[in-house]
Amino acid sequence: MSTVRNGLKYSVEHEWITDGSPATVGVSEVAVDALGEIVYLELPEVGATVTAGEVCGEIESTKSTSELYSPATGEVVEVNAAAVDDPAMINAEPYGSGWLFKVAVTELGPLQSPEEYAAANDAEVS
């Protein structure tokens, strides 16, 4: 069973985001488990504006390619270059070193609590 990290907020598209600004964005363990081994990552560039609920990148795995949606609107202030160089780190630590980018938030999209997201995805909150 996949784990949902307490203290984060989740989009229905399986991205997580921290509180505050800049906020850190990643993909949930639910998504990572569904994708399988992640082999390629395309992230927005630093300085780019992302919009909540819109595609801002791509995640390719051995099973499929999935679009990455931004859970917030704002300017990208940092990308995780280590994850771009070694996408497998997302599989190993989706809530830690496998984060994707940081955004200076101007507006959050519709987000779920860990409990709501876990209930919708047959996962457990830790």
SULDAWO-V439097 format. One record per residue. N is the residue number from 0. RES is the residue in three letters. SS is DSSP state (2 for helix, 1 for strand, 0 for the rest). PSI is psi in whole degrees, 0 to 359 (* if undefined). D_LAST is the distance of its C-alpha to the last C-alpha in Angstrom with 2 decimals. Layout:
BEGIN
n->(N,N)
res->(RES,RES)
ss->(SS,SS)
psi->(PSI,PSI)
d_last->(D_LAST,D_LAST)
END
This chain:
BEGIN
n->(0,1,2,3,4,5,6,7,8,9,10,11,12,13,14,15,16,17,18,19,20,21,22,23,24,25,26,27,28,29,30,31,32,33,34,35,36,37,38,39,40,41,42,43,44,45,46,47,48,49,50,51,52,53,54,55,56,57,58,59,60,61,62,63,64,65,66,67,68,69,70,71,72,73,74,75,76,77,78,79,80,81,82,83,84,85,86,87,88,89,90,91,92,93,94,95,96,97,98,99,100,101,102,103,104,105,106,107,108,109,110,111,112,113,114,115,116,117,118,119,120,121,122,123,124,125)
res->(MET,SER,THR,VAL,ARG,ASN,GLY,LEU,LYS,TYR,SER,VAL,GLU,HIS,GLU,TRP,ILE,THR,ASP,GLY,SER,PRO,ALA,THR,VAL,GLY,VAL,SER,GLU,VAL,ALA,VAL,ASP,ALA,LEU,GLY,GLU,ILE,VAL,TYR,LEU,GLU,LEU,PRO,GLU,VAL,GLY,ALA,THR,VAL,THR,ALA,GLY,GLU,VAL,CYS,GLY,GLU,ILE,GLU,SER,THR,LYS,SER,THR,SER,GLU,LEU,TYR,SER,PRO,ALA,THR,GLY,GLU,VAL,VAL,GLU,VAL,ASN,ALA,ALA,ALA,VAL,ASP,ASP,PRO,ALA,MET,ILE,ASN,ALA,GLU,PRO,TYR,GLY,SER,GLY,TRP,LEU,PHE,LYS,VAL,ALA,VAL,THR,GLU,LEU,GLY,PRO,LEU,GLN,SER,PRO,GLU,GLU,TYR,ALA,ALA,ALA,ASN,ASP,ALA,GLU,VAL,SER)
ss->(0,0,1,1,0,0,0,0,1,1,0,0,0,0,1,1,1,0,0,0,0,0,1,1,1,1,1,0,2,2,2,2,2,2,2,0,0,1,1,1,1,1,0,0,0,0,0,0,1,1,0,1,0,0,1,1,1,1,1,1,1,0,0,0,1,1,1,1,1,1,0,1,1,1,1,1,1,1,1,0,2,2,2,2,2,0,0,2,2,2,2,2,0,0,0,0,0,0,0,0,1,1,1,1,1,1,1,1,0,0,0,1,0,2,2,2,2,2,2,2,0,0,0,1,1,0)
psi->(136,155,141,125,129,150,358,166,153,143,161,342,7,19,150,159,144,167,162,184,127,148,147,140,141,187,148,162,331,313,317,317,323,323,323,208,116,128,345,145,129,118,159,154,154,132,345,151,130,154,133,129,358,155,135,3,193,143,122,133,178,343,321,176,132,145,147,126,144,132,357,160,139,189,133,124,347,143,154,89,328,322,326,318,327,78,340,339,338,320,320,320,72,335,3,248,349,20,162,305,165,139,135,103,129,335,135,149,185,125,157,153,164,321,317,315,318,317,322,342,18,51,173,147,134,*)
d_last->(11.61,9.98,6.42,6.14,5.37,5.81,9.47,10.95,13.36,14.17,17.63,18.74,19.95,16.44,16.72,14.31,15.93,15.49,17.47,21.02,23.75,23.89,20.46,18.71,18.23,16.63,15.82,12.59,11.64,13.11,16.29,16.38,16.22,18.93,21.04,21.25,22.78,23.20,26.74,27.74,26.44,28.54,27.35,29.29,31.59,31.36,33.42,32.80,31.91,29.09,28.88,25.91,25.72,28.23,28.14,27.96,27.55,27.09,24.86,26.79,25.52,27.49,26.89,27.58,27.81,25.59,26.25,23.93,23.85,23.52,21.18,23.64,27.34,28.66,30.00,28.24,28.56,26.99,25.97,24.14,27.28,25.61,23.47,26.74,28.50,25.86,23.75,22.18,19.98,18.01,17.34,16.38,14.12,13.54,11.43,13.80,17.47,17.52,17.69,20.81,22.72,23.00,24.83,26.84,25.75,28.60,26.87,23.47,23.51,22.01,18.22,15.48,12.68,9.08,9.97,13.31,12.40,10.06,13.00,15.52,14.25,13.29,9.69,6.49,3.80,0.00)
END
